[in-house]
């Protein structure tokens, strides 16, 4: 009978690791991070697609309501075009004026028309 000692032609069994100790097995936190990243990427793609779709339906005007006032950006849906005509006219602002206003935080954004999402 053979003894339970190792046979010379057999390799000793390698010790096994618990999955949480095995560096080749992603940890749960890595799985969660990967899932969160994938979800964030999907959300960003959807938001970009929605923004592109919405951008085609928007009107905007950029300028100054008065000489020393902030650069004003008026934005609204195309269906609100008649409301733009009811507002005081904006004086055109040059690219340099817009850049300076952004740098100085001297920009005012106005939504023209009913609020999206039914909010008042």
C-alpha positions as CSV (number, residue, x, y, z in Angstrom):
1,X,0.0,0.0,0.0
2,X,1.1,3.4,-0.7
3,X,1.6,5.9,2.1
4,X,-0.1,9.3,2.2
5,X,3.3,10.9,1.7
6,X,3.9,12.9,-1.5
7,X,4.7,10.9,-4.6
8,X,7.8,12.2,-6.4
9,X,5.9,12.6,-9.7
10,X,3.2,14.8,-8.2
11,X,3.5,18.5,-7.6
12,X,2.5,19.7,-4.2
13,X,-0.9,21.5,-4.3
14,X,-0.6,25.3,-4.2
15,X,-2.2,27.0,-1.3
16,X,-5.5,28.5,-2.2
17,X,-6.5,32.1,-1.3
18,X,-9.8,33.4,-0.3
19,X,-11.2,35.6,-3.1
20,X,-10.9,38.7,-0.9
21,X,-7.1,38.0,-0.6
22,X,-6.5,37.2,-4.2
23,X,-5.3,40.3,-6.0
24,X,-6.5,39.0,-9.4
25,X,-10.1,39.0,-8.2
26,X,-11.6,42.6,-8.1
27,X,-12.7,43.7,-4.7
28,X,-16.3,44.6,-4.2
29,X,-15.3,48.3,-3.9
30,X,-13.6,48.0,-7.3
31,X,-16.8,46.5,-8.8
32,X,-18.9,49.3,-7.2
33,X,-16.5,52.0,-8.6
34,X,-16.6,50.4,-12.0
35,X,-20.4,50.3,-12.0
36,X,-20.6,53.9,-10.7
37,X,-18.2,55.0,-13.5
38,X,-20.2,53.2,-16.1
39,X,-23.5,54.7,-14.8
40,X,-21.9,58.2,-14.7
41,X,-20.7,57.7,-18.3
42,X,-24.1,56.6,-19.5
43,X,-25.7,59.5,-17.7
44,X,-23.3,62.0,-19.3
45,X,-23.9,60.5,-22.8
46,X,-27.7,60.8,-22.3
47,X,-27.4,64.3,-20.9
48,X,-25.2,65.3,-23.9
49,X,-27.8,63.8,-26.3
50,X,-30.6,65.6,-24.6
51,X,-28.7,68.9,-24.6
52,X,-28.0,68.5,-28.3
53,X,-31.7,67.8,-29.0
54,X,-32.7,70.7,-26.8
55,X,-30.1,73.1,-28.3
56,X,-31.9,72.8,-31.7
57,X,-35.0,74.2,-30.0
58,X,-33.4,77.1,-28.2
59,X,-33.0,80.8,-29.0
60,X,-30.5,83.0,-27.3
61,X,-29.3,86.5,-27.4
62,X,-26.0,87.8,-25.8
63,X,-25.3,91.5,-25.2
64,X,-25.6,94.3,-22.7
65,X,-28.9,95.8,-21.7
66,X,-27.0,99.1,-20.9
67,X,-23.5,100.4,-21.4
68,X,-22.0,99.6,-18.0
69,X,-24.3,96.6,-17.2
70,X,-23.3,93.0,-17.1
71,X,-23.2,90.8,-20.2
72,X,-26.6,89.3,-20.4
73,X,-27.4,85.9,-21.9
74,X,-31.1,85.4,-22.7
75,X,-32.1,81.9,-23.4
76,X,-35.5,80.4,-24.2
77,X,-37.3,77.9,-26.3
78,X,-38.0,78.7,-29.9
79,X,-41.7,78.8,-29.0
80,X,-41.0,81.8,-26.8
81,X,-39.6,83.9,-29.7
82,X,-42.3,86.5,-29.5
83,X,-41.4,87.1,-25.8
84,X,-37.8,88.0,-26.9
85,X,-39.3,90.9,-28.9
86,X,-41.0,92.3,-25.8
87,X,-37.8,92.6,-23.9
88,X,-35.5,95.6,-24.0
89,X,-33.0,95.3,-26.8
90,X,-29.5,94.1,-26.0
91,X,-26.5,96.0,-27.3
92,X,-24.1,93.7,-29.1
93,X,-21.1,92.7,-27.0
94,X,-17.7,91.9,-28.6
95,X,-16.0,88.6,-28.0
96,X,-13.4,90.4,-25.8
97,X,-16.2,91.9,-23.7
98,X,-17.8,88.5,-23.2
99,X,-14.5,86.9,-22.2
100,X,-13.8,89.8,-19.8
101,X,-17.3,89.5,-18.3
102,X,-16.9,85.7,-17.8
103,X,-13.5,86.2,-16.2
104,X,-14.8,88.9,-13.9
105,X,-18.0,87.0,-13.1
106,X,-20.1,89.8,-14.6
107,X,-22.6,87.7,-16.6
108,X,-26.3,87.5,-16.1
109,X,-28.4,84.6,-17.5
110,X,-32.1,85.1,-18.1
111,X,-34.6,82.4,-19.1
112,X,-37.2,83.7,-21.5
113,X,-40.6,82.0,-21.4
114,X,-42.3,79.5,-19.2
115,X,-40.1,77.4,-16.9
116,X,-39.2,73.9,-18.0
117,X,-40.6,71.1,-15.9
118,X,-43.7,73.1,-15.0
119,X,-42.0,75.0,-12.2
120,X,-43.2,78.6,-11.7
